[in-house]
Amino acid sequence: MIPHRRSGPRIGLLVGALLMALLATALPAGAADRRAPSPVPTTPLFSMRRLPELLLGAVADPKYDAALDTFFSKVAGDACAVVEQNGRIIYSRSPASGLAPASTIKLLTATAALDVLGPDSTLTTRIVAGREPVDGVVEGDLTIIGAGDPLLVTAGYRQSLEDPDQRTEDFGAVADAIVAAGVRQVTGRIVGDDSALDRTRWLPSWPTRYQIGGVVGPLSALMVNDGQTGFTETPTRPNADRRPGDPPALAAATLRTLLIDRGVQVTGDAAAGRAPEDPVEVATFESVPIRDIVAEMLTDSDNTTAELLTRLMGQRASGAGTTAAGLAAIRSTLRAMGLPIDPVVMVDGSGLDTSNRVTCPMLIEVLHRSGPDGPIGTGLAIAGRTGTLRKRLLDSATAGRLRAKTGTLATVNALAGFAEPRAGSTLTFAMIQNGSDPRGTGVTDGFAEQVVTFGQGPRLDALSPRPAR
């Protein structure tokens, strides 16, 4: 059995404190207080209703501990877990263990991104030319300069997404902005410029299999359709030729097609390249705010978004749009927040690398920093409803009552977020399991079902004081 510790109030001490508090409130404060009659309480003076949450914990914690102990005794490999309620640890197992977190590490990336980049800031994709257009004619090349926006897609690519509600941005709006600027003809090429960020498409530590099937796109400051080829505006077979391409060249080719579809004459072809010196701005496209990009990353566990946000943080913090600079920015930002970053090992921003290490208390801390109603809490997938949890926990007590960041690799299953138990207030929880367990995500699903059982019995509002008469 994996060593663990638990923390909860002792019933004897709690009852003593309750009696002291109740006696203090019952004693007369002075003669002035005797002039006006006090309301008559409908809840007896010595009632469990007067400190419902603490008493609920005293009764529920041992039963909860036992249930979770039984659950973890059947979990293969190594695991850590923490469950808290209003800062009080209800259950804790192997809190010092640093384990591979898979995509739950995106909680750290999200926390830093909101701070470094700013929740309300946007990413500006620019379309420029070498000279001012005259009578709607661009003499020479028209260049699209990427700013690291990860959400640009065509209508055809959107049809191929596994989650039909995944947040995206219509790349057609970029073509519309060019047309709205009065462009009717381009005598040169459409050029894609991705020089704003590092051009390393995949991290060398990732297995090559990640390049297949869209696990993560070929990273670029200018990306359309996650850098995947085989998509046009209205494809007949959306996934027929899906494979990673050269992102800036693909974006340029896609923009060329969209402009022609809108009646713009384009003489040249499409290619990757660099914008001219001292370019003239023709049009721009603003992304959704960073808080929405972060939410998309969390809800659908978008690895490409996580890695581009990491490079953007590096660019903002040090001027280097590299993964290494981004990871340094994440660590320094989290340390400045007072978070326990020292045991953490971050090799990427997405969690794809199995060399990453995070503790369960660290996940709890970043969740606390945002809270259930903050941009991270509201960006989490909802059990049985949205994102990576929309097809999980459909028929369980957790459906609609648990929001979490999932984490799944071949030998990693993780879950961290917020839950609403039947009794008591919101729970904050984190679990990471490393090792081969035949249940796969069923391990974390089973944990989620245990989490929401806290305080089974009367609802907390049924134990709270009744109003005075």
N, C-alpha and C positions, 0 to 999 in steps of 0.2 A: 504493500500500500504506500502511496506517495505521502510523505509527511506533510502535515498541514497544521494550521492554527485557526482558532475561532475566537471571536470576541463578542460578548453580549452581556447585559446587566444581570447581576445575580438577583434572584427574586427577593431574598431577605433584605438586602440593602435597598432595593427599589421600593419595597413596601414601606420600609422605615422612612425613606425620603418622602414618599407620598404622604404618610401620616403627618410628618413634620410640616409639609407644605399646606396640608388641609387644615391643621390646627392653627397655623399662622394666619390663614385667611379667615378662620372662624372667630379669633379673638377680637374684641372691640378695640377700635383705634383710639377712641377718646370720647369725651362728652359730646362734642359737636356731631359725631357720627350717630349719636342716639336720638337726635332731634327728628331725623327723617327715617321712616321705616324702610328697611331694606326689602328688595323683592324676595319673595319666597321661592327658593330653588326647587324645581321639579325633580332634579337629580339628587338623591341622598348625598349627604356630606361625604360619607366614606363609601364611595362608589368607584368601581373600575373605570367608569365613564370619564373620570376627572383627569386621568393621564392615559388615554387610550393607546397611543402609539408605543409608549414605553412598556406598558403592561402587555400589549400585544406581542412585543418583542420578547419579553420574559417568558411568555407562554409558548410562542411559536418557534423561537430560535433552536431549542434542543431538537424538536421534531424535524425542523428544516435541515439542521446539521446531519442528523441521522440519515435522512433521505438522500442528501447529496453525497454523504460518505458511501452509501450503498451504490449510488450511481457510479461514482469514480472508481470503486473497487472493480468494476467491470470494463473500465476504459483501458485500451491497450496503449503501451508506450508511456511517454511522459506527458504530464498535464499540469497547468496552473489554472486557478480560478479565484475570482474575488466577486462577492456580491455585497453592495452597500446600500444603505437607506439613510438619507439625510446625513451623510458623513459617518454613520455608524457601521462598522464591518459586521455583517450578518454571517458571512462565510468566507473563509480564506484558505487556500490550498497552494502550497509551494510558491509563495509570493516573490521569493528571490530568484526563482528560476527564469533564466533568459531563454526563450524558445523562439523558433522560427514562426513568425506571425502571419505569413502569407499577406493577404490584402488588408488585414486589420492595421497594418503599418500606414495605410492611407489616412488614418486618423491623425497621425503625426504630420504627414505631408499637408493635410487640410488645415490643421491648426496653424502651421507656419505660413502657409500660403495666404491665409486671410490677414495675417499680421504683416508680412513682408510686402505683398502686392496690394493689399487694401480690398475690403469686401465690395466696395462700390466702384472700383476702377474697372476699366474695360481695355480690351486689346484692339488696336487699330490696324486693320489691313489696308494698305495704301495701294492705289493704282496711279502710276506716274508715267510720264513721257519725257523725251529729251527736249521738247519744245512745246509751247502752247498750241493746242489744236486751233485750226483756222477753219471756220465754216463747217465744223463737225468732223474735220479730217485730221487724224493724227499722222504726221509725217514720221516714218520710222517705226520703231518698236513701241509697244505698249507693255509696261512691266507691272506685275502684281507682286508686292513686297509683303511677305508673311510676317506676322508678329507673334506667332506661337499659338494662335487660336486653334484649339483641338476639335471644335464642334461643327465645322463647316462640312455639309454633305449635299449631294444632289437628291432629287426626289426618288430616283431609282435606288440609291444606296439606302435611303431611309426605309424603303420597303423590305430590305433584307435584314434589318435589325431584329434581334431576338425579342427585345422589349419594345413593343409598339409605342409605349409612352416615353421612351428615352428622349431626353432633351437634346435637340440639335439646332443648328442654324442653317438656313437655306442659302446655299452657295449661289443660287439664282439671283438672290438679292444683290450680290456683288455685280453681276452683269446688269441688273436693273439700274444700279447706281451709275454705272458707266453710260448707259443709254440716257438716263436722266440728266447727265452732265452735257448732253448734246453730241456725243460721239456717234458718227454715222459710218466712218471708214477708218481703217488702220492700214497704212501702206506697207508696214513692216510685219514683224512677228508679234506673237503674244509670248512674253517671257516671264518665267517664275523665278523669283529671288528669295532664297531661304537663308540668307547670310546672317540673319539676326541671331541665330542660335547655332550651337555645334551641329555639325552634319554627321556625326556618328549615328548610324541608323539603329543599331541594336547594341546593347552593352555586351562586351566580350564574355562576361561571366554567365550570360543566359544560354541555355541549351538552344541549338538551332531549331528545335521543334516549335519554339515560341514564334518563329517567323511564319508558321503555317496556320491557316485557319483564323487569322485575325486576333490571336491572343494579345498581341501588341503590334502596333503599326511601325513602319520604318520612320523613326523620329525625325521631325523636320519642323522648322519655323513656319513653313508653308505646307499645310496638309489639307486635302479634300478627300472625303470618304476614307479617313484613316489611312491614306496612302495606298488603298487597294484599287487594283485595276478591274476592268470588266463591268463598269457601271456607266450608263448614260442617263439621260434625263428620264426616259421611260423605257426601261429594258424589258425585253420579252422573257429573258431568263436571268434574273438578277444575280445569281451566284455562279453563272456558267463559267466565267473566266476569272473568278476572284483569286487574286494573288498580290503580294506586295509589289509595288512599282517604285519608280523614282519620284518622290513626292512633288518637288517643284515642277518637274516636266509634266507630271500628271495633272497638277492644278492648272498649269498654263493651257494644256490641251483641252481640259474640261471647260475652262473659261472661253476658249476660242469657239468651242461648239455652242455654248450658251449664247455668245454674242451673235454668231451667225443665225441661230434660231430666232433672234430678236431683230433681224434685219440689218445687222452691222456687217459691212464688207471688210473681210480680213484677207489681205493679199498673202502674207507670209504664213509660215507654219508655227508650231509651238515648240518651246525649248526651255531648259533651265539656263539661268544666266544671272547677271548682275544688273542692277539699275544703273542708269548713266549718272555721271557726276552732276551735281546741282540739278536734280530733276524737277520737272513741273508737276505738281499734284493735279490729277484729273478727277479722282473720286476717292472716297474712303468707305470702309464698312466697319462699324463698331460692333464688337462682340457683346454678348450679354455680360452682366457684371460678374466679377470673379466669384462672388458668393454662389452664383448659379452654376458656374463651371465647376466649383468645388462640390456642389450638391450632385451634379451629374456624375462626377467621379465616384462619390460615395454610394449613391443609389444603385448604379449599375456596375460598380467596381471597374471603372474604365482605366486600364493600365496605361494606355497612350496619353490620356489626359493627365494622369499622375506624373508621368515622366516629363511631359512638357511643362507642367507647373513647376517641377523641380528645377528644370533648366532656366525657366523664367525667374525663379527666385535667385539663382546664381547670377543671372544677368543684372537684376535689380540691386543685389547686395554688393557685388564686386566687379560688375562689368563683364564677367565671363559667363556666357550662356551654356555652361557645361554641366553634366551630371555631378561631377566632383564639387564644383563651386556651389551648386544647388544644395547638395547634401551638407556642405559646411554651413550654408545659410540656415538650413533647417535646425541643425544642432545648436548653433549660436542663438537662434531665436527662441528655441524651447528652453535653453539654459537660462536666458535672460528672463523668461517667464517664471523661473523657479521650479521647473519640472525636472524630475529625476532622470536626466538624459544619460548620465555616465554609464549605466549598464547596457545601454542601447547600442546596437550595431546596425547601421544603415548602409547598405550597398547600393540600393536603388530607392526610388520614391514610390514604387508600386507594390512591392512585396513579392515580386516574381523570383528574386534570388533567395535560395534557401539558406544563405549565409546570414541573412538578417536575423537579429535577435532583439526581442522586446519582452518585458515583464508584464504580467497582468496588472499590477498596480500602476504602471505607466499608462496603460490604456485607460484605466479608471480616471487618472489625473487629467488626461486631455479631454475626456468626456465631461468631467466636472467643469472644466474651464469654459466650455461652451454652454453646457446645460441642455436639458431636453428641448428647450424652446429656442435655442440659438441656431446659427447657420449650420453647425455640424449636426446637432440633434435632429433638426427638421430635414436634413439631407439624407438621413439614413433610410435604408429600405424598411418597409413595413411587412411584418410576417403575414403571408398569405395574400398580400395586396400589391406591393410595388417592387420594382428593381430585382435584385438578386434573390429576394425572398418571396417574390410573387407566386412562385409555384411550390413553395415549401411551407410546411405547417398550416396547410389549408384547412384541415379538419381538426385542429387542436385548439386547446384553450388559449394559446398564444396568438391566434389569428387576430390581427387588428390591435393587439395589446402589447406588441413588442416591436421596437425599432432597433435595427442593429447593422453594423458593418460586418459583412461576412469575410471569411478568409479560407481559401481552398487551394491546396496543391496536392500532389500525389501522396505525400506523407504528412500533410498539415490540414487540420480543421480548426477554425477559430471563429469566434463570435463575440462581439462587444457592442454594448449599447444601453438602451433604457427599456424598462418593462413596467407595466401597470398590473400589480398583483390584485387578486380579488379583495384583499384587505390591505390597509396601509397605503403609504404614499409611494411615489415613483422609486423603483430600484435602478441602480446603476450596476452593470455587470460586465465581466470579461472572462473569457475562457479560451485557452489555447491548448491544443492537443497535437503532439508530434509522434509519429510512428504509424505503422500500418495497422489500421483497424478496418475490418471488412464492412463496417457500417458506413464508412465515408462520412458524408455530411449528416448522416443519421446520429452521429455522436453529438454534434453541436445542437441538432434539433431536439435530441433527448434532453440535453442540458437546458435548453430554452423552456421546455415544458416543465422541468423541475423549478426553474426560476420563478415562474408565475404562480406556483403553488404556495408561496410564502403567505402565512397567516390564514390558511384555509379555515373557514368558520364564519362568524359574524363579520360583516363589513365594518371597517373602522368608523364610518359615520354612524353606525348603529350603536357604537360604544361611546360616542362623544356626548358631552353634557347637553341635557335638554335646556331650552331657553327658560328663563325665569318667568314666573307668573306675576 
